[in-house]
C-alpha cells in the first residue's frame, strides 16, 4: 500500500522482492566486497494486516494495548489530529467500537510505545536482523513514537506538536540503544520528521546514547511557502544557506549530521534546486560539492550520481504513490483543476525519485526484462549509467572520485 512502509511481518521478506535466502545471499556477497547493509526499519506503525493488529481487534487480547485505541463515536473523533497523508488521523472500527490512531495511511496503525511489551517485541525484531548480518538501521519517522497521552485537540495546527519529538522519545531511544543498538554495534540513522536542532543534538549526541546520526528535512522545505508542500514556488536560497549554517554550527562538536539532498520521498534535486537543461551536469556537480563540503556523513541516492531529473509524468495514472493520489483526489474535490494538480505533482511528488534506475538507453533502461512497476523518466535514453560512464565530463566522474 505504501511501498513497504506498511509492515505486515517484521521478520519476513515480501515475495515481490524475493526470499530470505536471497537476502542472506545479498548480505554475504556485500560483505565479501566490503559493503555493509543498512536496513530500513519502520517502528512507529505496522500494517493493519499485521498479526498484532488483527489480534488487537479483540478488546480482551493483550495485543489491544499494542496500538492506540480511543473511545469516540462514528461521527465524533477522539481529537482533531490530521494524517500526514491527508484526512483525519483516526479510523473508526465498528466491530471494536473504538478508533485507532494512524498518523499516516489508514492501513498503517500507530504502535503504542508506552507499552513495554511493544518495545520488547521491537527489540527482538532488531536482534533478528542483526543476527542475519545487518550492520545498520535507518529508523523511519522515529521521532514520532512518543505521543502526548492526553491526546489533546490542536486548536492551532494539525496535531504534530503533540507527537513530534514527544515526551518520552529520548527515554525510548536510550533504552533501544542500551539494549540493542550499542551491544550489537549497529549504525543507526533516524529520520526525524519536523524536528528541531535542540532535539537532534540529543538524538545524535557524540556520546552515542541514542542514535549514530539524524536526517532532518528543514533544508528541503525552502520551497514550501508557509510550510505548504503542495504549492509551486521557487526555492529560497538565502533561507537554505542560513539553515545549513544553523545546523552545521549547532551540531559541531556536539552531535552528528546525516547529509543528503535526495531520498525516496523527495523530488530529484537537479530538477528542484538546479537545472534540467544546458546546465544540468554543472548544477549536479555544484550540488554534490555543497553536500560533501559540510560536516557529516553524506548519503547519495540512486540516480543522483548521474544527475537524474524528475520523470515528467503527464497523467495521474502514471503515479503509484498513495500520498500523491490522496492529494489529487482531495484537491480536485476542492475545485483545483487536473492540469494544475498534475503540474504540482510533476514538481513535488515522491514518485519523482521512485522511477527505475536507467542502466542504458535500451528497453526499460536495462532495469528489467519485465514491465517496471512505474514508468521511467522521459529522458532516460540520454541520462543513464552507460552514457555517464562514457562521458569524461559527466556527473559520475567527480562523485565517484
C-alpha angles and dihedrals in degrees: 000000000000097000095268100322089106097073115201095174124017095200103045137076118239105247088227087071100038137261139308087257088058090051093049090050090051092053092047095048092044093052090049087059096045093257122134124207121232113194124210107235123195108200102154096071145000135213116273083237090066114113090236091060094045089053090047091064086078107080090209094054120102085228089069086081092052089080137041108261121173137179123255142119128267088260099031115072123207088240141337100263115143128224116241087231094054134276126048123326097234130080122198115226109199097197091052095040093222142085125250124209121245115173088185128025124350087248091057109076116193117242120234103240090180086076111085089208090063092052091047091053093048090051088055089052092054090046090051093058094041087056089055092056103267110152101191146021131216103207111214117225087333095163089069096064096097118066130189099259093216088064093210124193114256109231092181105039149356098296099262094120088067096057107021109101085353129203098274102026096110091046091052094048093047088053092050091047094048095047103035121358098054099038090049093043092234121171106226129195119183124212102219116200116208090339131158135238090244092058094044089053085064099037094053100027113156091243087073096226093139120008139350095236143335141232115220125183106206092110089055094057097064088103093051104096108211089356091296113140098189097062123093112238140147115255117262099233094183089057090046092056091047092051093051090050092048094051097039093051094040095052097039112118090353109065142352129260129214105215121210146144100186141037139147091283099050134073117250109286095222090059092042105043102008138038133287096199135048095346099043095113094042091048092049091051091048092051091048091051091052092050097046093044093067130081114263142058112304120221120201116199120215111275094020090097091062097040099251117189133208110289097238098228114192104194134052087233088067090066127084101176115114092212091054094049092047091051092049093051094044096046094042089055087053091056106263113143122249091239092054092047093048090052089053092048092048087060104032112024121118088228089071087082098035100075120117119277108257109224095175142349095268131098112324088354088279089289096120143352087223131060111290116236089240131021126262124247117275092246101047091116088065100032110052140117096261092053092047093051091050094051115078089200096050127124091250097065099064094036093053095043 
